[in-house]
Amino acid sequence: MRTKQRDLTHFDFSSIVAQWLAALRGYQMLFKWIHEFDAW
């Protein structure tokens, strides 16, 4: 049971990290678009 619980928490942590990376990428795209509009 203990090993199973540890795996579950590890999976949750990895999924959270993946979501954070995706969010950071999205923000980078947003900032890039803003800079492009400013250049106009």
mmJSON file of the N, C-alpha and C atoms, coordinates in Angstrom:
{"data_MODEL":{"atom_site":{
"group_PDB":["ATOM","ATOM","ATOM","ATOM","ATOM","ATOM","ATOM","ATOM","ATOM","ATOM","ATOM","ATOM","ATOM","ATOM","ATOM","ATOM","ATOM","ATOM","ATOM","ATOM","ATOM","ATOM","ATOM","ATOM","ATOM","ATOM","ATOM","ATOM","ATOM","ATOM","ATOM","ATOM","ATOM","ATOM","ATOM","ATOM","ATOM","ATOM","ATOM","ATOM","ATOM","ATOM","ATOM","ATOM","ATOM","ATOM","ATOM","ATOM","ATOM","ATOM","ATOM","ATOM","ATOM","ATOM","ATOM","ATOM","ATOM","ATOM","ATOM","ATOM","ATOM","ATOM","ATOM","ATOM","ATOM","ATOM","ATOM","ATOM","ATOM","ATOM","ATOM","ATOM","ATOM","ATOM","ATOM","ATOM","ATOM","ATOM","ATOM","ATOM","ATOM","ATOM","ATOM","ATOM","ATOM","ATOM","ATOM","ATOM","ATOM","ATOM","ATOM","ATOM","ATOM","ATOM","ATOM","ATOM","ATOM","ATOM","ATOM","ATOM","ATOM","ATOM","ATOM","ATOM","ATOM","ATOM","ATOM","ATOM","ATOM","ATOM","ATOM","ATOM","ATOM","ATOM","ATOM","ATOM","ATOM","ATOM","ATOM","ATOM"],
"id":[1,2,3,4,5,6,7,8,9,10,11,12,13,14,15,16,17,18,19,20,21,22,23,24,25,26,27,28,29,30,31,32,33,34,35,36,37,38,39,40,41,42,43,44,45,46,47,48,49,50,51,52,53,54,55,56,57,58,59,60,61,62,63,64,65,66,67,68,69,70,71,72,73,74,75,76,77,78,79,80,81,82,83,84,85,86,87,88,89,90,91,92,93,94,95,96,97,98,99,100,101,102,103,104,105,106,107,108,109,110,111,112,113,114,115,116,117,118,119,120],
"type_symbol":["N","C","C","N","C","C","N","C","C","N","C","C","N","C","C","N","C","C","N","C","C","N","C","C","N","C","C","N","C","C","N","C","C","N","C","C","N","C","C","N","C","C","N","C","C","N","C","C","N","C","C","N","C","C","N","C","C","N","C","C","N","C","C","N","C","C","N","C","C","N","C","C","N","C","C","N","C","C","N","C","C","N","C","C","N","C","C","N","C","C","N","C","C","N","C","C","N","C","C","N","C","C","N","C","C","N","C","C","N","C","C","N","C","C","N","C","C","N","C","C"],
"label_atom_id":["N","CA","C","N","CA","C","N","CA","C","N","CA","C","N","CA","C","N","CA","C","N","CA","C","N","CA","C","N","CA","C","N","CA","C","N","CA","C","N","CA","C","N","CA","C","N","CA","C","N","CA","C","N","CA","C","N","CA","C","N","CA","C","N","CA","C","N","CA","C","N","CA","C","N","CA","C","N","CA","C","N","CA","C","N","CA","C","N","CA","C","N","CA","C","N","CA","C","N","CA","C","N","CA","C","N","CA","C","N","CA","C","N","CA","C","N","CA","C","N","CA","C","N","CA","C","N","CA","C","N","CA","C","N","CA","C","N","CA","C"],
"label_alt_id":[null,null,null,null,null,null,null,null,null,null,null,null,null,null,null,null,null,null,null,null,null,null,null,null,null,null,null,null,null,null,null,null,null,null,null,null,null,null,null,null,null,null,null,null,null,null,null,null,null,null,null,null,null,null,null,null,null,null,null,null,null,null,null,null,null,null,null,null,null,null,null,null,null,null,null,null,null,null,null,null,null,null,null,null,null,null,null,null,null,null,null,null,null,null,null,null,null,null,null,null,null,null,null,null,null,null,null,null,null,null,null,null,null,null,null,null,null,null,null,null],
"label_comp_id":["MET","MET","MET","ARG","ARG","ARG","THR","THR","THR","LYS","LYS","LYS","GLN","GLN","GLN","ARG","ARG","ARG","ASP","ASP","ASP","LEU","LEU","LEU","THR","THR","THR","HIS","HIS","HIS","PHE","PHE","PHE","ASP","ASP","ASP","PHE","PHE","PHE","SER","SER","SER","SER","SER","SER","ILE","ILE","ILE","VAL","VAL","VAL","ALA","ALA","ALA","GLN","GLN","GLN","TRP","TRP","TRP","LEU","LEU","LEU","ALA","ALA","ALA","ALA","ALA","ALA","LEU","LEU","LEU","ARG","ARG","ARG","GLY","GLY","GLY","TYR","TYR","TYR","GLN","GLN","GLN","MET","MET","MET","LEU","LEU","LEU","PHE","PHE","PHE","LYS","LYS","LYS","TRP","TRP","TRP","ILE","ILE","ILE","HIS","HIS","HIS","GLU","GLU","GLU","PHE","PHE","PHE","ASP","ASP","ASP","ALA","ALA","ALA","TRP","TRP","TRP"],
"label_asym_id":["A","A","A","A","A","A","A","A","A","A","A","A","A","A","A","A","A","A","A","A","A","A","A","A","A","A","A","A","A","A","A","A","A","A","A","A","A","A","A","A","A","A","A","A","A","A","A","A","A","A","A","A","A","A","A","A","A","A","A","A","A","A","A","A","A","A","A","A","A","A","A","A","A","A","A","A","A","A","A","A","A","A","A","A","A","A","A","A","A","A","A","A","A","A","A","A","A","A","A","A","A","A","A","A","A","A","A","A","A","A","A","A","A","A","A","A","A","A","A","A"],
"label_entity_id":["1","1","1","1","1","1","1","1","1","1","1","1","1","1","1","1","1","1","1","1","1","1","1","1","1","1","1","1","1","1","1","1","1","1","1","1","1","1","1","1","1","1","1","1","1","1","1","1","1","1","1","1","1","1","1","1","1","1","1","1","1","1","1","1","1","1","1","1","1","1","1","1","1","1","1","1","1","1","1","1","1","1","1","1","1","1","1","1","1","1","1","1","1","1","1","1","1","1","1","1","1","1","1","1","1","1","1","1","1","1","1","1","1","1","1","1","1","1","1","1"],
"label_seq_id":[1,1,1,2,2,2,3,3,3,4,4,4,5,5,5,6,6,6,7,7,7,8,8,8,9,9,9,10,10,10,11,11,11,12,12,12,13,13,13,14,14,14,15,15,15,16,16,16,17,17,17,18,18,18,19,19,19,20,20,20,21,21,21,22,22,22,23,23,23,24,24,24,25,25,25,26,26,26,27,27,27,28,28,28,29,29,29,30,30,30,31,31,31,32,32,32,33,33,33,34,34,34,35,35,35,36,36,36,37,37,37,38,38,38,39,39,39,40,40,40],
"pdbx_PDB_ins_code":[null,null,null,null,null,null,null,null,null,null,null,null,null,null,null,null,null,null,null,null,null,null,null,null,null,null,null,null,null,null,null,null,null,null,null,null,null,null,null,null,null,null,null,null,null,null,null,null,null,null,null,null,null,null,null,null,null,null,null,null,null,null,null,null,null,null,null,null,null,null,null,null,null,null,null,null,null,null,null,null,null,null,null,null,null,null,null,null,null,null,null,null,null,null,null,null,null,null,null,null,null,null,null,null,null,null,null,null,null,null,null,null,null,null,null,null,null,null,null,null],
"Cartn_x":[0.835,0.0,0.872,1.959,2.79,3.419,3.961,4.597,3.561,2.345,1.304,1.01,0.89,0.607,1.738,2.979,4.122,4.064,3.745,3.657,2.575,1.449,0.341,0.784,1.437,1.875,2.91,3.807,4.824,4.153,3.136,2.433,1.761,1.125,0.468,1.504,2.648,3.69,4.16,4.398,4.878,3.828,2.556,1.497,1.422,1.595,1.554,2.706,3.89,5.053,4.784,4.195,3.898,2.926,1.929,0.961,1.657,2.582,3.311,4.127,4.8,5.607,4.711,3.552,2.628,2.171,1.875,1.421,2.533,3.772,4.889,5.048,4.914,5.045,3.948,2.742,1.633,1.907,2.425,2.722,3.817,4.81,5.886,5.302,4.379,3.75,2.987,2.267,1.482,2.408,3.51,4.443,5.041,5.313,5.89,4.909,3.629,2.622,2.529,2.575,2.487,3.666,4.853,6.029,5.876,5.326,5.141,4.169,3.087,2.118,2.757,3.611,4.289,5.206,5.84,6.744,5.955,4.689,3.889,3.745],
"Cartn_y":[-1.205,0.0,1.258,1.211,2.407,2.732,1.723,1.976,2.516,1.974,2.44,3.919,4.279,5.672,6.573,6.124,6.933,7.136,6.078,6.209,7.215,7.169,8.075,9.528,9.821,11.188,11.602,10.687,11.011,11.349,10.567,10.822,12.192,12.514,13.817,14.939,14.774,15.803,15.99,14.897,14.99,15.661,15.339,15.943,17.444,17.833,19.263,19.984,19.377,20.001,20.159,19.132,19.202,20.345,20.504,21.593,22.943,23.06,24.316,24.648,23.631,23.86,24.322,23.691,24.076,25.52,25.897,27.262,28.263,27.939,28.843,29.029,27.936,28.024,28.932,28.777,29.61,31.086,31.392,32.785,33.329,32.502,32.952,33.332,32.495,32.798,34.119,34.31,35.535,36.755,36.691,37.815,38.077,37.016,37.176,37.94,37.542,38.232,39.703,39.981,41.374,42.17,41.597,42.304,42.567,41.593,41.781,42.932,42.992,44.081,45.421,45.441,46.684,47.138,46.192,46.539,47.253,46.835,47.497,48.968],
"Cartn_z":[0.0,0.0,0.0,0.794,0.893,-0.474,-1.151,-2.448,-3.432,-3.381,-4.302,-4.046,-2.761,-2.428,-2.937,-2.74,-3.174,-4.695,-5.427,-6.884,-7.255,-6.541,-6.851,-6.666,-5.529,-5.279,-6.321,-6.667,-7.673,-8.999,-9.377,-10.638,-10.59,-9.474,-9.356,-9.505,-8.843,-8.916,-10.357,-11.064,-12.449,-13.326,-13.098,-13.916,-13.641,-12.37,-12.028,-12.717,-12.696,-13.349,-14.84,-15.453,-16.889,-17.159,-16.301,-16.489,-16.366,-15.397,-15.214,-16.468,-17.029,-18.238,-19.38,-19.525,-20.598,-20.392,-19.154,-18.876,-19.197,-18.805,-19.088,-20.594,-21.358,-22.815,-23.369,-22.855,-23.326,-23.048,-21.848,-21.517,-22.43,-22.748,-23.645,-25.003,-25.523,-26.813,-26.71,-25.6,-25.417,-25.435,-24.67,-24.63,-26.009,-26.765,-28.109,-28.99,-28.924,-29.738,-29.339,-28.021,-27.554,-28.103,-28.069,-28.584,-30.079,-30.811,-32.251,-32.511,-31.743,-31.926,-31.568,-30.537,-30.162,-31.295,-31.975,-33.076,-34.177,-34.359,-35.386,-35.037],
"occupancy":[1.0,1.0,1.0,1.0,1.0,1.0,1.0,1.0,1.0,1.0,1.0,1.0,1.0,1.0,1.0,1.0,1.0,1.0,1.0,1.0,1.0,1.0,1.0,1.0,1.0,1.0,1.0,1.0,1.0,1.0,1.0,1.0,1.0,1.0,1.0,1.0,1.0,1.0,1.0,1.0,1.0,1.0,1.0,1.0,1.0,1.0,1.0,1.0,1.0,1.0,1.0,1.0,1.0,1.0,1.0,1.0,1.0,1.0,1.0,1.0,1.0,1.0,1.0,1.0,1.0,1.0,1.0,1.0,1.0,1.0,1.0,1.0,1.0,1.0,1.0,1.0,1.0,1.0,1.0,1.0,1.0,1.0,1.0,1.0,1.0,1.0,1.0,1.0,1.0,1.0,1.0,1.0,1.0,1.0,1.0,1.0,1.0,1.0,1.0,1.0,1.0,1.0,1.0,1.0,1.0,1.0,1.0,1.0,1.0,1.0,1.0,1.0,1.0,1.0,1.0,1.0,1.0,1.0,1.0,1.0],
"B_iso_or_equiv":[0.0,0.0,0.0,0.0,0.0,0.0,0.0,0.0,0.0,0.0,0.0,0.0,0.0,0.0,0.0,0.0,0.0,0.0,0.0,0.0,0.0,0.0,0.0,0.0,0.0,0.0,0.0,0.0,0.0,0.0,0.0,0.0,0.0,0.0,0.0,0.0,0.0,0.0,0.0,0.0,0.0,0.0,0.0,0.0,0.0,0.0,0.0,0.0,0.0,0.0,0.0,0.0,0.0,0.0,0.0,0.0,0.0,0.0,0.0,0.0,0.0,0.0,0.0,0.0,0.0,0.0,0.0,0.0,0.0,0.0,0.0,0.0,0.0,0.0,0.0,0.0,0.0,0.0,0.0,0.0,0.0,0.0,0.0,0.0,0.0,0.0,0.0,0.0,0.0,0.0,0.0,0.0,0.0,0.0,0.0,0.0,0.0,0.0,0.0,0.0,0.0,0.0,0.0,0.0,0.0,0.0,0.0,0.0,0.0,0.0,0.0,0.0,0.0,0.0,0.0,0.0,0.0,0.0,0.0,0.0],
"pdbx_formal_charge":[null,null,null,null,null,null,null,null,null,null,null,null,null,null,null,null,null,null,null,null,null,null,null,null,null,null,null,null,null,null,null,null,null,null,null,null,null,null,null,null,null,null,null,null,null,null,null,null,null,null,null,null,null,null,null,null,null,null,null,null,null,null,null,null,null,null,null,null,null,null,null,null,null,null,null,null,null,null,null,null,null,null,null,null,null,null,null,null,null,null,null,null,null,null,null,null,null,null,null,null,null,null,null,null,null,null,null,null,null,null,null,null,null,null,null,null,null,null,null,null],
"auth_seq_id":[1,1,1,2,2,2,3,3,3,4,4,4,5,5,5,6,6,6,7,7,7,8,8,8,9,9,9,10,10,10,11,11,11,12,12,12,13,13,13,14,14,14,15,15,15,16,16,16,17,17,17,18,18,18,19,19,19,20,20,20,21,21,21,22,22,22,23,23,23,24,24,24,25,25,25,26,26,26,27,27,27,28,28,28,29,29,29,30,30,30,31,31,31,32,32,32,33,33,33,34,34,34,35,35,35,36,36,36,37,37,37,38,38,38,39,39,39,40,40,40],
"auth_comp_id":["MET","MET","MET","ARG","ARG","ARG","THR","THR","THR","LYS","LYS","LYS","GLN","GLN","GLN","ARG","ARG","ARG","ASP","ASP","ASP","LEU","LEU","LEU","THR","THR","THR","HIS","HIS","HIS","PHE","PHE","PHE","ASP","ASP","ASP","PHE","PHE","PHE","SER","SER","SER","SER","SER","SER","ILE","ILE","ILE","VAL","VAL","VAL","ALA","ALA","ALA","GLN","GLN","GLN","TRP","TRP","TRP","LEU","LEU","LEU","ALA","ALA","ALA","ALA","ALA","ALA","LEU","LEU","LEU","ARG","ARG","ARG","GLY","GLY","GLY","TYR","TYR","TYR","GLN","GLN","GLN","MET","MET","MET","LEU","LEU","LEU","PHE","PHE","PHE","LYS","LYS","LYS","TRP","TRP","TRP","ILE","ILE","ILE","HIS","HIS","HIS","GLU","GLU","GLU","PHE","PHE","PHE","ASP","ASP","ASP","ALA","ALA","ALA","TRP","TRP","TRP"],
"auth_asym_id":["A","A","A","A","A","A","A","A","A","A","A","A","A","A","A","A","A","A","A","A","A","A","A","A","A","A","A","A","A","A","A","A","A","A","A","A","A","A","A","A","A","A","A","A","A","A","A","A","A","A","A","A","A","A","A","A","A","A","A","A","A","A","A","A","A","A","A","A","A","A","A","A","A","A","A","A","A","A","A","A","A","A","A","A","A","A","A","A","A","A","A","A","A","A","A","A","A","A","A","A","A","A","A","A","A","A","A","A","A","A","A","A","A","A","A","A","A","A","A","A"],
"auth_atom_id":["N","CA","C","N","CA","C","N","CA","C","N","CA","C","N","CA","C","N","CA","C","N","CA","C","N","CA","C","N","CA","C","N","CA","C","N","CA","C","N","CA","C","N","CA","C","N","CA","C","N","CA","C","N","CA","C","N","CA","C","N","CA","C","N","CA","C","N","CA","C","N","CA","C","N","CA","C","N","CA","C","N","CA","C","N","CA","C","N","CA","C","N","CA","C","N","CA","C","N","CA","C","N","CA","C","N","CA","C","N","CA","C","N","CA","C","N","CA","C","N","CA","C","N","CA","C","N","CA","C","N","CA","C","N","CA","C","N","CA","C"],
"pdbx_PDB_model_num":[1,1,1,1,1,1,1,1,1,1,1,1,1,1,1,1,1,1,1,1,1,1,1,1,1,1,1,1,1,1,1,1,1,1,1,1,1,1,1,1,1,1,1,1,1,1,1,1,1,1,1,1,1,1,1,1,1,1,1,1,1,1,1,1,1,1,1,1,1,1,1,1,1,1,1,1,1,1,1,1,1,1,1,1,1,1,1,1,1,1,1,1,1,1,1,1,1,1,1,1,1,1,1,1,1,1,1,1,1,1,1,1,1,1,1,1,1,1,1,1]
}}}
